[in-house]
Amino acid sequence: MEPENKKKKKDDKSEWIIGGTTIIGLGIGFIFFKTSVYIFLACLLIGVGVGLVLTPIIAKIKKPE
């Protein structure tokens, strides 16, 4: 039998959402890296921000059992 804390951690995918959008922002930032370092940083921060915004929205849509 799994402890309750470990079970919640296994079901929680918020780290995946934030990490995934950060990687997407990083990839887009590398496209603009030669143009401007500031655009690169902006893409990275936008990726993190989108992940932080999407996490509670997806958690709200996913109904707890």
Distance bins in CASP14 RR format, pairs under 12 A and 6 or more apart:
PFRMAT RR
TARGET T0000
AUTHOR 0000-0000-0000
RMODE 2
METHOD distances of the structure
MODEL  1
1 7 0 0 0 0 1 0 0 0 0 0 0
2 8 0 0 0 0 1 0 0 0 0 0 0
2 9 0 0 0 0 1 0 0 0 0 0 0
2 10 1 0 0 1 0 0 0 0 0 0 0
2 11 0 0 0 0 0 1 0 0 0 0 0
3 9 0 0 0 0 1 0 0 0 0 0 0
3 10 0 0 0 0 0 1 0 0 0 0 0
4 10 0 0 0 0 0 1 0 0 0 0 0
4 11 0 0 0 0 0 1 0 0 0 0 0
5 11 0 0 0 0 0 1 0 0 0 0 0
5 12 0 0 0 0 0 1 0 0 0 0 0
6 12 0 0 0 0 0 1 0 0 0 0 0
7 65 0 0 0 0 0 1 0 0 0 0 0
8 14 0 0 0 0 0 1 0 0 0 0 0
8 59 0 0 0 0 0 1 0 0 0 0 0
8 64 0 0 0 0 0 1 0 0 0 0 0
8 65 0 0 0 0 0 1 0 0 0 0 0
9 15 0 0 0 0 1 0 0 0 0 0 0
10 16 0 0 0 0 0 1 0 0 0 0 0
11 59 0 0 0 0 0 1 0 0 0 0 0
11 62 0 0 0 0 1 0 0 0 0 0 0
11 64 0 0 0 0 1 0 0 0 0 0 0
11 65 0 0 0 0 1 0 0 0 0 0 0
12 18 0 0 0 0 0 1 0 0 0 0 0
12 55 0 0 0 0 1 0 0 0 0 0 0
12 58 0 0 0 0 0 1 0 0 0 0 0
12 59 0 0 0 0 1 0 0 0 0 0 0
12 62 0 0 0 0 0 1 0 0 0 0 0
12 64 0 0 0 0 0 1 0 0 0 0 0
13 19 0 0 0 0 0 1 0 0 0 0 0
13 20 0 0 0 0 0 1 0 0 0 0 0
13 51 0 0 0 0 0 1 0 0 0 0 0
13 54 0 0 0 0 0 1 0 0 0 0 0
13 55 0 0 0 0 1 0 0 0 0 0 0
13 58 1 0 0 1 0 0 0 0 0 0 0
13 59 0 0 0 0 1 0 0 0 0 0 0
13 62 0 0 0 0 1 0 0 0 0 0 0
14 20 0 0 0 0 0 1 0 0 0 0 0
14 21 0 0 0 0 0 1 0 0 0 0 0
14 51 0 0 0 0 1 0 0 0 0 0 0
14 52 0 0 0 0 1 0 0 0 0 0 0
14 53 0 0 0 0 0 1 0 0 0 0 0
14 54 0 0 0 0 1 0 0 0 0 0 0
14 55 1 0 1 0 0 0 0 0 0 0 0
14 56 0 0 0 0 1 0 0 0 0 0 0
14 57 0 0 0 0 0 1 0 0 0 0 0
14 58 0 0 0 0 1 0 0 0 0 0 0
14 59 1 0 0 1 0 0 0 0 0 0 0
14 60 0 0 0 0 0 1 0 0 0 0 0
14 62 0 0 0 0 0 1 0 0 0 0 0
15 21 0 0 0 0 0 1 0 0 0 0 0
15 22 0 0 0 0 0 1 0 0 0 0 0
15 51 0 0 0 0 0 1 0 0 0 0 0
15 52 0 0 0 0 0 1 0 0 0 0 0
15 55 0 0 0 0 1 0 0 0 0 0 0
16 22 0 0 0 0 0 1 0 0 0 0 0
16 23 0 0 0 0 0 1 0 0 0 0 0
16 51 0 0 0 0 1 0 0 0 0 0 0
16 54 0 0 0 0 0 1 0 0 0 0 0
16 55 0 0 0 0 1 0 0 0 0 0 0
16 58 0 0 0 0 0 1 0 0 0 0 0
17 23 0 0 0 0 0 1 0 0 0 0 0
17 24 0 0 0 0 0 1 0 0 0 0 0
17 47 0 0 0 0 0 1 0 0 0 0 0
17 48 0 0 0 0 0 1 0 0 0 0 0
17 49 0 0 0 0 0 1 0 0 0 0 0
17 50 0 0 0 0 1 0 0 0 0 0 0
17 51 1 0 1 0 0 0 0 0 0 0 0
17 52 0 0 0 0 1 0 0 0 0 0 0
17 53 0 0 0 0 1 0 0 0 0 0 0
17 54 1 0 1 0 0 0 0 0 0 0 0
17 55 1 0 1 0 0 0 0 0 0 0 0
17 56 0 0 0 0 1 0 0 0 0 0 0
17 57 0 0 0 0 1 0 0 0 0 0 0
17 58 1 0 0 1 0 0 0 0 0 0 0
17 59 0 0 0 0 1 0 0 0 0 0 0
17 62 0 0 0 0 0 1 0 0 0 0 0
18 24 0 0 0 0 0 1 0 0 0 0 0
18 25 0 0 0 0 0 1 0 0 0 0 0
18 47 0 0 0 0 1 0 0 0 0 0 0
18 48 1 0 0 1 0 0 0 0 0 0 0
18 49 0 0 0 0 1 0 0 0 0 0 0
18 50 0 0 0 0 1 0 0 0 0 0 0
18 51 1 0 1 0 0 0 0 0 0 0 0
18 52 1 0 0 1 0 0 0 0 0 0 0
18 53 0 0 0 0 1 0 0 0 0 0 0
18 54 0 0 0 0 1 0 0 0 0 0 0
18 55 1 0 0 1 0 0 0 0 0 0 0
18 56 0 0 0 0 0 1 0 0 0 0 0
18 58 0 0 0 0 0 1 0 0 0 0 0
18 59 0 0 0 0 0 1 0 0 0 0 0
19 25 0 0 0 0 1 0 0 0 0 0 0
19 26 0 0 0 0 1 0 0 0 0 0 0
19 44 0 0 0 0 0 1 0 0 0 0 0
19 47 0 0 0 0 1 0 0 0 0 0 0
19 48 0 0 0 0 1 0 0 0 0 0 0
19 49 0 0 0 0 0 1 0 0 0 0 0
19 50 0 0 0 0 0 1 0 0 0 0 0
19 51 1 0 0 1 0 0 0 0 0 0 0
19 52 0 0 0 0 0 1 0 0 0 0 0
19 54 0 0 0 0 0 1 0 0 0 0 0
19 55 0 0 0 0 0 1 0 0 0 0 0
20 26 0 0 0 0 1 0 0 0 0 0 0
20 27 0 0 0 0 0 1 0 0 0 0 0
20 47 0 0 0 0 1 0 0 0 0 0 0
20 48 0 0 0 0 1 0 0 0 0 0 0
20 49 0 0 0 0 0 1 0 0 0 0 0
20 50 0 0 0 0 1 0 0 0 0 0 0
20 51 1 0 0 1 0 0 0 0 0 0 0
20 52 0 0 0 0 0 1 0 0 0 0 0
20 54 0 0 0 0 1 0 0 0 0 0 0
20 55 0 0 0 0 0 1 0 0 0 0 0
21 27 0 0 0 0 0 1 0 0 0 0 0
21 28 0 0 0 0 0 1 0 0 0 0 0
21 43 0 0 0 0 0 1 0 0 0 0 0
21 44 0 0 0 0 0 1 0 0 0 0 0
21 45 0 0 0 0 0 1 0 0 0 0 0
21 46 0 0 0 0 1 0 0 0 0 0 0
21 47 1 0 1 0 0 0 0 0 0 0 0
21 48 1 0 0 1 0 0 0 0 0 0 0
21 49 1 0 0 1 0 0 0 0 0 0 0
21 50 1 0 1 0 0 0 0 0 0 0 0
21 51 1 1 0 0 0 0 0 0 0 0 0
21 52 0 0 0 0 1 0 0 0 0 0 0
21 53 0 0 0 0 1 0 0 0 0 0 0
21 54 1 0 0 1 0 0 0 0 0 0 0
21 55 0 0 0 0 1 0 0 0 0 0 0
21 58 0 0 0 0 0 1 0 0 0 0 0
22 28 0 0 0 0 0 1 0 0 0 0 0
22 29 0 0 0 0 0 1 0 0 0 0 0
22 43 0 0 0 0 0 1 0 0 0 0 0
22 44 1 0 0 1 0 0 0 0 0 0 0
22 45 0 0 0 0 1 0 0 0 0 0 0
22 46 0 0 0 0 1 0 0 0 0 0 0
22 47 1 0 1 0 0 0 0 0 0 0 0
22 48 1 0 1 0 0 0 0 0 0 0 0
22 49 0 0 0 0 1 0 0 0 0 0 0
22 50 0 0 0 0 1 0 0 0 0 0 0
22 51 1 0 0 1 0 0 0 0 0 0 0
22 52 0 0 0 0 1 0 0 0 0 0 0
22 54 0 0 0 0 0 1 0 0 0 0 0
22 55 0 0 0 0 0 1 0 0 0 0 0
23 29 0 0 0 0 0 1 0 0 0 0 0
23 30 0 0 0 0 0 1 0 0 0 0 0
23 43 0 0 0 0 0 1 0 0 0 0 0
23 44 0 0 0 0 1 0 0 0 0 0 0
23 47 0 0 0 0 1 0 0 0 0 0 0
23 48 0 0 0 0 0 1 0 0 0 0 0
23 50 0 0 0 0 0 1 0 0 0 0 0
23 51 0 0 0 0 0 1 0 0 0 0 0
24 30 0 0 0 0 0 1 0 0 0 0 0
24 31 0 0 0 0 0 1 0 0 0 0 0
24 43 0 0 0 0 1 0 0 0 0 0 0
24 44 0 0 0 0 1 0 0 0 0 0 0
24 46 0 0 0 0 1 0 0 0 0 0 0
24 47 1 0 0 1 0 0 0 0 0 0 0
24 48 0 0 0 0 0 1 0 0 0 0 0
24 49 0 0 0 0 0 1 0 0 0 0 0
24 50 0 0 0 0 1 0 0 0 0 0 0
24 51 0 0 0 0 1 0 0 0 0 0 0
24 54 0 0 0 0 0 1 0 0 0 0 0
25 31 0 0 0 0 1 0 0 0 0 0 0
25 32 0 0 0 0 0 1 0 0 0 0 0
25 33 0 0 0 0 0 1 0 0 0 0 0
25 39 0 0 0 0 0 1 0 0 0 0 0
25 40 0 0 0 0 1 0 0 0 0 0 0
25 41 0 0 0 0 0 1 0 0 0 0 0
25 42 0 0 0 0 1 0 0 0 0 0 0
25 43 1 0 1 0 0 0 0 0 0 0 0
25 44 1 0 1 0 0 0 0 0 0 0 0
25 45 0 0 0 0 1 0 0 0 0 0 0
25 46 1 0 0 1 0 0 0 0 0 0 0
25 47 1 0 1 0 0 0 0 0 0 0 0
25 48 0 0 0 0 1 0 0 0 0 0 0
25 49 0 0 0 0 1 0 0 0 0 0 0
25 50 0 0 0 0 1 0 0 0 0 0 0
25 51 0 0 0 0 1 0 0 0 0 0 0
26 32 0 0 0 0 0 1 0 0 0 0 0
26 33 0 0 0 0 0 1 0 0 0 0 0
26 40 0 0 0 0 1 0 0 0 0 0 0
26 41 0 0 0 0 0 1 0 0 0 0 0
26 42 0 0 0 0 0 1 0 0 0 0 0
26 43 1 0 0 1 0 0 0 0 0 0 0
26 44 1 0 1 0 0 0 0 0 0 0 0
26 45 0 0 0 0 0 1 0 0 0 0 0
26 46 0 0 0 0 0 1 0 0 0 0 0
26 47 0 0 0 0 1 0 0 0 0 0 0
26 48 0 0 0 0 1 0 0 0 0 0 0
27 33 0 0 0 0 1 0 0 0 0 0 0
27 39 0 0 0 0 0 1 0 0 0 0 0
27 40 0 0 0 0 1 0 0 0 0 0 0
27 43 1 0 0 1 0 0 0 0 0 0 0
27 44 0 0 0 0 1 0 0 0 0 0 0
27 46 0 0 0 0 0 1 0 0 0 0 0
27 47 0 0 0 0 1 0 0 0 0 0 0
28 35 0 0 0 0 0 1 0 0 0 0 0
28 39 0 0 0 0 1 0 0 0 0 0 0
28 40 0 0 0 0 1 0 0 0 0 0 0
28 41 0 0 0 0 0 1 0 0 0 0 0
28 42 0 0 0 0 1 0 0 0 0 0 0
28 43 1 0 1 0 0 0 0 0 0 0 0
28 44 0 0 0 0 1 0 0 0 0 0 0
28 45 0 0 0 0 0 1 0 0 0 0 0
28 46 0 0 0 0 1 0 0 0 0 0 0
28 47 0 0 0 0 1 0 0 0 0 0 0
28 50 0 0 0 0 0 1 0 0 0 0 0
29 35 0 0 0 0 1 0 0 0 0 0 0
29 36 0 0 0 0 1 0 0 0 0 0 0
29 37 0 0 0 0 1 0 0 0 0 0 0
29 38 0 0 0 0 0 1 0 0 0 0 0
29 39 1 0 0 1 0 0 0 0 0 0 0
29 40 1 0 1 0 0 0 0 0 0 0 0
29 41 0 0 0 0 1 0 0 0 0 0 0
29 42 0 0 0 0 1 0 0 0 0 0 0
29 43 1 1 0 0 0 0 0 0 0 0 0
29 44 1 0 0 1 0 0 0 0 0 0 0
29 45 0 0 0 0 0 1 0 0 0 0 0
29 46 0 0 0 0 1 0 0 0 0 0 0
29 47 0 0 0 0 1 0 0 0 0 0 0
30 37 0 0 0 0 0 1 0 0 0 0 0
30 39 0 0 0 0 0 1 0 0 0 0 0
30 40 1 0 0 1 0 0 0 0 0 0 0
30 41 0 0 0 0 0 1 0 0 0 0 0
30 43 0 0 0 0 1 0 0 0 0 0 0
30 44 0 0 0 0 1 0 0 0 0 0 0
31 39 0 0 0 0 1 0 0 0 0 0 0
31 40 0 0 0 0 1 0 0 0 0 0 0
31 43 0 0 0 0 1 0 0 0 0 0 0
32 38 0 0 0 0 1 0 0 0 0 0 0
32 39 1 0 1 0 0 0 0 0 0 0 0
32 40 1 0 1 0 0 0 0 0 0 0 0
32 41 0 0 0 0 0 1 0 0 0 0 0
32 42 0 0 0 0 1 0 0 0 0 0 0
32 43 1 0 0 1 0 0 0 0 0 0 0
32 44 0 0 0 0 0 1 0 0 0 0 0
32 46 0 0 0 0 0 1 0 0 0 0 0
33 39 1 0 0 1 0 0 0 0 0 0 0
33 40 1 0 1 0 0 0 0 0 0 0 0
33 41 0 0 0 0 1 0 0 0 0 0 0
33 42 0 0 0 0 0 1 0 0 0 0 0
33 43 0 0 0 0 1 0 0 0 0 0 0
33 44 0 0 0 0 0 1 0 0 0 0 0
34 40 0 0 0 0 1 0 0 0 0 0 0
35 42 0 0 0 0 0 1 0 0 0 0 0
35 43 0 0 0 0 0 1 0 0 0 0 0
36 42 0 0 0 0 1 0 0 0 0 0 0
36 43 0 0 0 0 0 1 0 0 0 0 0
37 43 0 0 0 0 0 1 0 0 0 0 0
37 44 0 0 0 0 0 1 0 0 0 0 0
38 44 0 0 0 0 0 1 0 0 0 0 0
38 45 0 0 0 0 0 1 0 0 0 0 0
39 45 0 0 0 0 0 1 0 0 0 0 0
39 46 0 0 0 0 0 1 0 0 0 0 0
40 46 0 0 0 0 0 1 0 0 0 0 0
40 47 0 0 0 0 0 1 0 0 0 0 0
41 47 0 0 0 0 0 1 0 0 0 0 0
41 48 0 0 0 0 0 1 0 0 0 0 0
42 48 0 0 0 0 0 1 0 0 0 0 0
42 49 0 0 0 0 0 1 0 0 0 0 0
43 49 0 0 0 0 0 1 0 0 0 0 0
43 50 0 0 0 0 0 1 0 0 0 0 0
44 50 0 0 0 0 0 1 0 0 0 0 0
44 51 0 0 0 0 0 1 0 0 0 0 0
45 51 0 0 0 0 0 1 0 0 0 0 0
45 52 0 0 0 0 0 1 0 0 0 0 0
46 52 0 0 0 0 0 1 0 0 0 0 0
46 53 0 0 0 0 0 1 0 0 0 0 0
47 53 0 0 0 0 1 0 0 0 0 0 0
47 54 0 0 0 0 1 0 0 0 0 0 0
48 54 0 0 0 0 0 1 0 0 0 0 0
48 55 0 0 0 0 0 1 0 0 0 0 0
49 55 0 0 0 0 1 0 0 0 0 0 0
49 56 0 0 0 0 0 1 0 0 0 0 0
50 57 0 0 0 0 0 1 0 0 0 0 0
50 58 0 0 0 0 0 1 0 0 0 0 0
51 57 0 0 0 0 1 0 0 0 0 0 0
51 58 0 0 0 0 1 0 0 0 0 0 0
51 59 0 0 0 0 0 1 0 0 0 0 0
52 58 0 0 0 0 0 1 0 0 0 0 0
52 59 0 0 0 0 0 1 0 0 0 0 0
53 59 0 0 0 0 0 1 0 0 0 0 0
53 60 0 0 0 0 0 1 0 0 0 0 0
54 60 0 0 0 0 0 1 0 0 0 0 0
54 61 0 0 0 0 0 1 0 0 0 0 0
54 62 0 0 0 0 0 1 0 0 0 0 0
55 61 0 0 0 0 0 1 0 0 0 0 0
55 62 0 0 0 0 0 1 0 0 0 0 0
56 62 0 0 0 0 0 1 0 0 0 0 0
END
